[in-house]
Amino acid sequence: MAHPPAETHACAERSRLLLFVGPGLRPEGELGALLARSGWRCLWLAGAEAALLSAAHARFDALVMQAEAGGGPPARQIEALRQALACPVL
């Protein structure tokens, strides 16, 4: 039985990569399992500096980070991440 080329197969079942940034945002347990079943692979990094460095190594489909008035990252840091990662920030 012939199999389709790996390239075609990979495109048809492409998973998405979601980057979580911040100490309280690690997707664990039920959330991680739900995302995996939905085709999302997740990476968690503790801070924005590591997230900026990750831009050279992966293409993310979205970035999830906590941004609160007075407690979250400054707007310039969020914009730098959005530009470096070239993906939506949630």
N, C-alpha and C positions, 0 to 999 in steps of 0.2 A: 504494500500500500504506500503510495507516495504521500509525502508530507509537504505542506506549503513551505516556501523559504522562511527561514527564521525571521527575516526582516518583516515580512508580511504578517506573520503570526504575532510578533512583538507589537506592531502598530495596532492590531485589532484588540489586543488585551492590555494596552498600555496603562500602567498604574500611575497614579498622581502622587506627587511628593509634597507634603505639608511640613513646614518648618514652624515649630513652637519655640518661642524665645521668652525666657523669664523663669524665675525660680518656682513660681506656683502654677506653671502651665504644662507640666509633663503629662502627656496623655497615657494614663495607666488603666489597667483593669478593663472594665466594660467599655469605656470610651475607645481605648486602643483596639480592642477586638472588633467593635462596631466599625471603626474607620477601616480596618484591614479587610473586613468582609465587603465593604463598599468600594474597595480598590484604592484606598489611600495608604501610602507608606508614610510614616511619620519620623521626624528627627527632632529631638529636643536639645536645645543648647541653653546654657545658663544665662548668657548675656549677649548684648548687642555686638560687642567686639568679636566674639566667636562667630556670630551670624554674618558679619561683614566678611570675615575670612572664608566662610563657607561658600561664598558666591563664586569663588574660583574653582570649586570642586563639584558643584551640583547645580541643576536647574530646578528651582522650586516653582510649584504651581500657586502657592499662597503662603503667606507669613501670618502667624497668629501671635500676637503679643498683647500684653495688658498695658493700656495707656490710660492713666488716671490723672485727673487734675491734681497737681502737687505731689504725686507719688510715682508717676510713670516716667518713661524716657522723654527727654526734650523733643519738641517737634522737629528740630534739625536732624536729630539722630534717627527718628522714624523715617524722614524723607531720604536720608542717606541710605538706609536699609532698602527702602522701596526702589530707589534707583539702582543700587548695586545688585539686588536680587532680581530686578525686573519682573516683579509679580505683585499681585494685589496684597494689601495689608489689611488683615481682619482684626 
